[in-house]
Amino acid sequence: MGKLNTAITAFLNKFGGKAPKPRVTSAVIVAGGSTTRMGEGLSKQWMTVGGLPVIVRTLLAFEHAETVTDVVLVVKADELDRYHNIAEQYGLKKPLRIVTGGGTRQQSVKKGFLACADKADFVAIHDGARCLVTPEEIDRVCHAAYLAGAATAATRVHDTVKLATENGYIEKTVDRDKVWLAQTPQVFKTALYHAVTAIAERDGISVTDDCSLAEHIEHPVRLVECSQDNLKLTTPEDIICAEAILAERQKKEANA
């Protein structure tokens, strides 16, 4: 009993006699990218997977993630009207703001970040086309970021990895135990993300994922192993894979 009382006293001393302040984590979901590799026609965000639009599946994952407080959705200006009633139509209860993106992914993320950064302790940045991410994976990445300041979903590489020369020959074999494929969400303390974006602008750094901004200032980013199912829908073949993954999930749920 004495040890328990000591632990309680230490806890109260640490937090000034109060419970720790809940972390406000805003999600920025980027849904304004090019869909050229999907072919002509409908934006990939509005293609259906398992009977629901891709972007709706993504939003529902964040809707059910316990760590996420609110969501900022970044879309193309010419598609803004399509999102007008999305929350009401699909029963989304968390606060949702919709903003238009910029000319690059990096600019679009910044616009989304600025729409939430005034109140958020952490920001979770996610590709709208990764609609198979689960609420549990989102929560695990967020909890890792709460401890490390920055964390990303990722998956290990299982194939042998070769580093190539400029003219297309093998230069050497890379230790695959050290190779990971970055996914999203990528979660950062907002003060850190403010700093890395400012430094990137100062240094003229252009990136395609947000971990690269932290890497530029040598801030560590925690890798959180997630499923290979968390793929980014880029080609028509990816839609076929996503349908198969969802069918398998539904089968497992039915047999549970």
C-alpha contacts under 8 A as a table, 3 or more apart, distances in Angstrom:
res1	aa1	res2	aa2	distance
1	M	4	L	5.12
1	M	5	N	6.33
2	G	5	N	5.18
2	G	6	T	6.21
3	K	6	T	5.06
3	K	7	A	6.22
4	L	7	A	5.09
4	L	8	I	6.24
5	N	8	I	5.05
5	N	9	T	6.10
6	T	9	T	5.08
6	T	10	A	6.17
7	A	10	A	5.12
7	A	11	F	6.17
8	I	11	F	5.03
8	I	12	L	6.21
9	T	12	L	5.16
9	T	13	N	6.08
10	A	13	N	5.09
10	A	14	K	6.09
11	F	14	K	5.17
11	F	15	F	6.36
11	F	17	G	7.81
12	L	15	F	5.26
12	L	16	G	5.61
12	L	17	G	4.24
12	L	18	K	6.44
12	L	19	A	7.82
13	N	16	G	5.13
13	N	17	G	6.09
14	K	17	G	7.67
15	F	18	K	5.48
15	F	19	A	6.48
15	F	20	P	6.15
23	R	120	A	7.83
23	R	121	D	5.94
23	R	122	F	7.32
24	V	67	T	7.95
24	V	68	V	7.36
24	V	69	T	5.95
24	V	119	K	7.36
24	V	120	A	4.99
24	V	121	D	5.12
24	V	122	F	6.36
25	T	67	T	6.50
25	T	68	V	5.11
25	T	69	T	5.40
25	T	70	D	7.17
25	T	120	A	5.58
25	T	121	D	5.96
25	T	122	F	4.65
25	T	123	V	5.49
25	T	124	A	6.89
26	S	68	V	5.92
26	S	69	T	5.64
26	S	70	D	5.04
26	S	71	V	5.66
26	S	72	V	7.35
26	S	116	C	6.48
26	S	117	A	7.99
26	S	120	A	5.88
26	S	122	F	6.43
26	S	123	V	4.95
26	S	124	A	6.15
27	A	62	F	7.67
27	A	68	V	6.56
27	A	69	T	7.75
27	A	70	D	6.31
27	A	71	V	4.68
27	A	72	V	6.06
27	A	123	V	5.67
27	A	124	A	4.52
27	A	125	I	5.84
27	A	126	H	7.32
28	V	71	V	6.00
28	V	72	V	4.81
28	V	73	L	5.96
28	V	74	V	7.25
28	V	109	V	7.07
28	V	112	G	5.75
28	V	113	F	6.54
28	V	123	V	6.97
28	V	124	A	6.02
28	V	125	I	4.78
28	V	126	H	6.20
29	I	71	V	7.31
29	I	72	V	6.24
29	I	73	L	4.93
29	I	74	V	6.11
29	I	112	G	7.86
29	I	125	I	5.98
29	I	126	H	4.82
29	I	127	D	5.76
29	I	128	G	5.50
30	V	33	G	7.53
30	V	73	L	6.20
30	V	74	V	4.88
30	V	75	V	6.73
30	V	105	R	7.69
30	V	108	S	7.04
30	V	109	V	6.60
30	V	112	G	7.92
30	V	125	I	7.59
30	V	126	H	6.26
30	V	127	D	5.17
30	V	128	G	5.29
31	A	45	Q	6.83
31	A	55	I	7.50
31	A	73	L	6.98
31	A	74	V	5.59
31	A	75	V	5.01
31	A	76	K	7.39
31	A	127	D	6.65
31	A	128	G	4.74
31	A	129	A	7.04
32	G	74	V	6.27
32	G	75	V	4.34
32	G	76	K	4.67
32	G	100	T	7.91
32	G	101	G	6.36
32	G	105	R	7.96
32	G	108	S	7.76
33	G	76	K	7.70
33	G	105	R	7.00
35	T	38	M	5.46
35	T	39	G	7.11
35	T	43	S	6.23
35	T	44	K	6.19
35	T	234	T	7.33
36	T	39	G	5.48
36	T	40	E	7.05
37	R	234	T	6.21
37	R	235	T	5.46
37	R	236	P	7.98
38	M	44	K	6.97
38	M	234	T	6.18
38	M	235	T	4.70
38	M	236	P	5.55
39	G	235	T	7.93
39	G	236	P	7.88
42	L	46	W	6.67
42	L	47	M	6.70
43	S	46	W	5.58
43	S	47	M	6.70
44	K	47	M	5.00
44	K	54	V	7.07
44	K	129	A	7.45
44	K	233	L	7.79
45	Q	53	P	6.53
45	Q	54	V	5.02
45	Q	55	I	5.00
45	Q	128	G	7.09
45	Q	129	A	6.43
46	W	53	P	4.79
46	W	54	V	5.79
46	W	55	I	6.55
47	M	52	L	7.94
47	M	53	P	5.28
47	M	54	V	5.90
48	T	51	G	5.51
48	T	52	L	4.90
48	T	53	P	4.17
48	T	54	V	5.80
49	V	52	L	5.47
49	V	53	P	6.13
49	V	54	V	6.06
49	V	239	I	6.93
49	V	242	A	6.85
49	V	243	E	5.89
50	G	243	E	5.94
50	G	246	L	6.60
50	G	247	A	7.74
52	L	56	V	6.51
52	L	57	R	6.53
53	P	56	V	5.26
53	P	57	R	6.50
54	V	57	R	5.32
54	V	58	T	6.46
54	V	128	G	7.64
54	V	129	A	6.55
54	V	131	C	5.76
55	I	58	T	5.02
55	I	59	L	6.17
55	I	128	G	5.77
55	I	129	A	6.77
55	I	131	C	6.67
56	V	59	L	5.04
56	V	60	L	6.08
56	V	90	Y	7.54
56	V	131	C	7.98
57	R	60	L	5.13
57	R	61	A	6.39
57	R	131	C	5.33
57	R	132	L	7.34
58	T	61	A	5.31
58	T	62	F	6.75
58	T	128	G	6.13
58	T	129	A	7.46
58	T	130	R	6.70
58	T	131	C	4.25
58	T	132	L	7.04
58	T	133	V	7.24
59	L	62	F	5.28
59	L	63	E	6.04
59	L	92	L	7.98
60	L	63	E	4.71
60	L	64	H	6.30
60	L	92	L	7.29
61	A	64	H	5.42
61	A	65	A	6.32
61	A	131	C	7.77
61	A	133	V	6.74
61	A	134	T	5.67
61	A	135	P	5.05
62	F	65	A	4.96
62	F	68	V	6.55
62	F	71	V	7.82
62	F	135	P	6.16
62	F	138	I	7.44
63	E	68	V	7.52
63	E	92	L	6.66
63	E	93	K	7.32
63	E	94	K	6.42
64	H	135	P	5.75
65	A	68	V	5.73
65	A	135	P	4.34
65	A	136	E	6.66
65	A	138	I	6.39
65	A	139	D	6.04
66	E	69	T	7.89
66	E	135	P	7.54
66	E	139	D	6.58
67	T	138	I	7.83
67	T	139	D	5.65
67	T	142	C	6.84
68	V	71	V	7.69
68	V	139	D	7.91
69	T	94	K	6.91
69	T	95	P	7.74
70	D	94	K	5.46
70	D	95	P	4.96
70	D	96	L	6.19
71	V	94	K	7.15
71	V	95	P	6.26
71	V	96	L	4.92
71	V	97	R	6.46
72	V	96	L	5.75
72	V	97	R	4.78
72	V	98	I	5.79
72	V	99	V	7.27
72	V	112	G	6.02
72	V	113	F	7.97
72	V	115	A	7.11
72	V	116	C	7.07
73	L	96	L	7.21
73	L	97	R	6.14
73	L	98	I	4.75
73	L	99	V	6.26
73	L	112	G	7.02
74	V	98	I	5.95
74	V	99	V	5.02
74	V	100	T	5.37
74	V	101	G	5.48
74	V	108	S	6.68
74	V	109	V	7.54
74	V	111	K	7.80
74	V	112	G	6.01
75	V	79	E	6.80
75	V	80	L	6.46
75	V	98	I	7.19
75	V	99	V	6.32
75	V	100	T	4.92
75	V	101	G	5.64
76	K	79	E	5.27
76	K	80	L	6.31
76	K	100	T	5.51
76	K	101	G	5.83
77	A	80	L	5.30
77	A	100	T	5.24
77	A	101	G	7.07
78	D	81	D	7.58
79	E	82	R	5.56
79	E	83	Y	7.38
80	L	83	Y	5.67
80	L	84	H	6.98
80	L	100	T	7.25
81	D	84	H	5.29
82	R	85	N	7.77
82	R	86	I	7.90
83	Y	86	I	5.20
83	Y	98	I	7.85
85	N	88	E	5.52
85	N	89	Q	5.93
86	I	89	Q	5.07
86	I	90	Y	6.11
86	I	92	L	7.91
87	A	90	Y	5.55
87	A	91	G	5.72
87	A	92	L	4.66
87	A	93	K	7.21
87	A	96	L	7.44
88	E	91	G	5.23
88	E	92	L	6.46
89	Q	92	L	7.98
99	V	111	K	7.57
99	V	112	G	6.79
99	V	115	A	7.98
100	T	108	S	7.56
100	T	111	K	7.80
101	G	104	T	7.98
101	G	105	R	7.91
101	G	107	Q	6.99
101	G	108	S	4.21
101	G	109	V	7.53
101	G	111	K	6.50
101	G	112	G	7.64
102	G	105	R	7.14
102	G	106	Q	7.99
102	G	107	Q	4.99
102	G	108	S	4.58
102	G	111	K	7.37
103	G	107	Q	6.39
103	G	108	S	7.12
104	T	107	Q	5.20
104	T	108	S	6.18
105	R	108	S	4.95
105	R	109	V	6.09
105	R	208	T	6.80
106	Q	109	V	5.28
106	Q	110	K	6.35
106	Q	206	S	7.35
106	Q	207	V	6.68
106	Q	208	T	6.79
106	Q	209	D	7.75
106	Q	210	D	7.88
107	Q	110	K	5.13
107	Q	111	K	6.34
108	S	111	K	5.18
108	S	112	G	6.35
109	V	112	G	5.07
109	V	113	F	5.98
109	V	125	I	7.53
110	K	113	F	4.88
110	K	114	L	6.07
110	K	197	T	7.86
111	K	114	L	5.24
111	K	115	A	6.47
112	G	115	A	5.19
112	G	116	C	6.89
113	F	116	C	5.45
113	F	117	A	5.67
113	F	123	V	7.38
114	L	117	A	5.28
114	L	118	D	7.42
115	A	118	D	7.58
116	C	119	K	6.36
116	C	120	A	6.22
117	A	120	A	5.17
117	A	121	D	7.73
117	A	123	V	7.62
117	A	190	T	6.48
120	A	123	V	6.72
120	A	190	T	6.75
121	D	189	K	6.01
121	D	190	T	5.61
121	D	191	A	7.87
122	F	146	Y	7.98
122	F	187	V	6.84
122	F	188	F	5.52
122	F	189	K	4.32
122	F	190	T	4.96
123	V	187	V	5.57
123	V	188	F	5.47
123	V	189	K	6.42
123	V	190	T	6.01
124	A	142	C	7.34
124	A	185	P	5.78
124	A	186	Q	5.61
124	A	187	V	4.22
124	A	188	F	6.61
125	I	184	T	6.83
125	I	185	P	5.22
125	I	186	Q	5.19
125	I	187	V	6.14
125	I	210	D	7.99
126	H	130	R	7.61
126	H	184	T	5.03
126	H	185	P	4.44
126	H	186	Q	6.58
127	D	130	R	5.56
127	D	184	T	6.41
127	D	185	P	7.36
127	D	232	K	7.53
128	G	131	C	6.56
129	A	232	K	5.39
129	A	233	L	5.31
129	A	234	T	7.69
130	R	133	V	6.24
130	R	184	T	7.66
130	R	230	N	6.09
130	R	231	L	5.75
130	R	232	K	4.56
130	R	233	L	6.33
131	C	230	N	7.44
131	C	232	K	7.67
132	L	229	D	6.41
132	L	230	N	5.26
132	L	231	L	7.07
132	L	242	A	7.40
133	V	137	E	6.65
133	V	138	I	7.30
133	V	229	D	7.40
133	V	230	N	5.03
134	T	137	E	5.24
134	T	138	I	6.44
135	P	138	I	5.07
135	P	139	D	6.21
136	E	139	D	5.12
136	E	140	R	6.22
137	E	140	R	5.10
137	E	141	V	6.31
137	E	153	A	7.68
137	E	226	C	6.44
138	I	141	V	5.37
138	I	142	C	6.23
138	I	185	P	6.63
139	D	142	C	5.06
139	D	143	H	6.12
140	R	143	H	5.21
140	R	144	A	6.26
140	R	224	V	7.41
141	V	144	A	5.13
141	V	145	A	6.28
141	V	151	A	6.02
141	V	152	T	6.08
141	V	153	A	6.10
141	V	185	P	7.23
141	V	186	Q	7.48
141	V	187	V	6.91
141	V	224	V	6.04
142	C	145	A	5.06
142	C	146	Y	6.25
142	C	151	A	7.23
142	C	187	V	6.10
143	H	146	Y	5.03
143	H	147	L	6.70
144	A	147	L	5.38
144	A	148	A	6.16
144	A	149	G	7.94
144	A	150	A	7.47
144	A	151	A	5.96
144	A	222	R	6.84
144	A	224	V	7.41
145	A	148	A	4.92
145	A	149	G	4.78
145	A	150	A	4.48
145	A	151	A	4.73
145	A	187	V	5.98
145	A	188	F	6.26
145	A	189	K	7.33
145	A	222	R	7.16
146	Y	149	G	5.70
146	Y	150	A	7.51
146	Y	189	K	7.58
148	A	151	A	6.97
148	A	220	P	7.71
148	A	221	V	7.17
148	A	222	R	6.58
149	G	188	F	5.77
149	G	189	K	5.32
149	G	192	L	7.54
149	G	221	V	7.58
150	A	186	Q	7.50
150	A	187	V	5.54
150	A	188	F	4.40
150	A	189	K	6.48
150	A	220	P	7.10
150	A	221	V	4.90
150	A	222	R	6.19
151	A	186	Q	5.85
151	A	187	V	5.31
151	A	188	F	6.71
151	A	221	V	4.92
151	A	222	R	4.29
151	A	223	L	5.88
151	A	224	V	6.91
152	T	182	A	7.09
152	T	183	Q	6.85
152	T	184	T	6.26
152	T	185	P	6.04
152	T	186	Q	4.23
152	T	187	V	6.16
152	T	211	C	7.50
152	T	221	V	6.92
152	T	222	R	6.28
152	T	223	L	5.36
152	T	224	V	5.92
153	A	182	A	6.44
153	A	183	Q	5.08
153	A	184	T	5.28
153	A	185	P	5.81
153	A	186	Q	6.39
153	A	223	L	6.27
153	A	224	V	4.96
153	A	225	E	6.08
153	A	226	C	5.85
154	A	180	W	6.32
154	A	181	L	5.48
154	A	182	A	4.52
154	A	183	Q	4.91
154	A	184	T	7.40
154	A	223	L	6.15
154	A	224	V	5.79
154	A	225	E	5.12
154	A	226	C	5.67
154	A	227	S	7.98
155	T	180	W	5.59
155	T	181	L	5.29
155	T	182	A	6.75
155	T	183	Q	7.40
155	T	224	V	7.87
155	T	225	E	5.25
155	T	226	C	5.61
155	T	227	S	6.48
155	T	228	Q	6.20
156	R	177	D	7.63
156	R	179	V	6.54
156	R	180	W	4.61
156	R	181	L	6.28
156	R	225	E	7.18
157	V	160	T	7.99
157	V	176	R	6.23
157	V	177	D	7.52
157	V	179	V	6.03
157	V	180	W	5.66
157	V	181	L	6.78
158	H	176	R	7.19
159	D	176	R	7.52
160	T	173	T	7.48
160	T	174	V	7.69
160	T	176	R	6.46
161	V	173	T	5.88
161	V	174	V	5.40
161	V	175	D	7.28
161	V	176	R	6.07
162	K	170	I	6.29
162	K	171	E	7.27
162	K	172	K	5.87
162	K	173	T	4.52
162	K	174	V	5.75
163	L	170	I	6.02
163	L	171	E	5.47
163	L	172	K	5.37
163	L	173	T	6.09
163	L	174	V	6.54
164	A	167	N	7.86
164	A	168	G	5.78
164	A	169	Y	5.45
164	A	170	I	4.61
164	A	171	E	5.05
164	A	172	K	7.22
165	T	168	G	5.37
165	T	169	Y	5.29
165	T	170	I	6.15
165	T	171	E	5.49
166	E	169	Y	7.55
170	I	173	T	7.76
174	V	179	V	7.95
175	D	178	K	5.82
175	D	179	V	7.03
176	R	179	V	4.88
176	R	180	W	7.96
183	Q	186	Q	7.51
183	Q	230	N	7.33
183	Q	231	L	7.69
186	Q	210	D	6.97
186	Q	211	C	7.03
188	F	192	L	6.61
188	F	193	Y	6.09
189	K	192	L	5.30
189	K	193	Y	6.32
190	T	193	Y	4.98
190	T	194	H	6.07
191	A	194	H	5.14
191	A	195	A	6.35
192	L	195	A	5.11
192	L	196	V	6.23
193	Y	196	V	5.17
193	Y	197	T	6.08
193	Y	214	A	7.92
194	H	197	T	5.54
194	H	198	A	6.28
195	A	198	A	5.24
195	A	199	I	6.20
196	V	199	I	5.12
196	V	200	A	6.02
196	V	213	L	5.60
196	V	214	A	6.01
196	V	216	H	7.87
196	V	217	I	7.15
197	T	200	A	5.03
197	T	201	E	6.23
197	T	213	L	6.80
198	A	201	E	5.22
198	A	202	R	6.23
199	I	202	R	4.96
199	I	203	D	6.07
200	A	203	D	5.12
200	A	204	G	5.79
200	A	205	I	4.79
200	A	206	S	7.33
200	A	213	L	6.64
200	A	216	H	7.79
201	E	204	G	5.06
201	E	205	I	6.29
202	R	205	I	7.86
207	V	210	D	7.07
207	V	212	S	6.38
207	V	213	L	7.19
208	T	212	S	7.76
209	D	212	S	5.90
209	D	213	L	7.72
210	D	213	L	5.37
210	D	214	A	7.13
211	C	214	A	5.23
211	C	215	E	6.19
211	C	221	V	6.98
212	S	215	E	4.82
212	S	216	H	6.11
213	L	216	H	5.18
213	L	217	I	7.11
214	A	217	I	5.54
214	A	218	E	6.19
214	A	219	H	5.18
214	A	220	P	7.16
214	A	221	V	7.28
215	E	218	E	4.60
215	E	219	H	5.72
215	E	220	P	7.02
215	E	221	V	7.77
216	H	219	H	7.65
226	C	230	N	7.38
227	S	230	N	5.81
228	Q	231	L	6.37
229	D	242	A	7.80
229	D	245	I	7.04
231	L	238	D	7.94
232	K	238	D	7.74
233	L	236	P	7.96
233	L	238	D	5.27
233	L	239	I	6.46
234	T	238	D	6.32
235	T	238	D	5.32
235	T	239	I	7.10
236	P	239	I	5.30
236	P	240	I	6.83
237	E	240	I	5.16
237	E	241	C	6.41
238	D	241	C	4.98
238	D	242	A	6.09
239	I	242	A	5.01
239	I	243	E	6.22
240	I	243	E	5.22
240	I	244	A	6.40
241	C	244	A	5.14
241	C	245	I	6.22
242	A	245	I	5.05
242	A	246	L	6.17
243	E	246	L	5.22
243	E	247	A	6.15
244	A	247	A	5.08
244	A	248	E	6.25
245	I	248	E	5.16
245	I	249	R	6.24
246	L	249	R	4.99
246	L	250	Q	6.16
247	A	250	Q	5.17
247	A	251	K	6.23
248	E	251	K	5.04
248	E	252	K	6.27
249	R	252	K	5.15
249	R	253	E	6.22
250	Q	253	E	5.05
250	Q	254	A	6.11
251	K	254	A	5.13
251	K	255	N	6.30
252	K	255	N	5.14
252	K	256	A	6.03
253	E	256	A	5.08
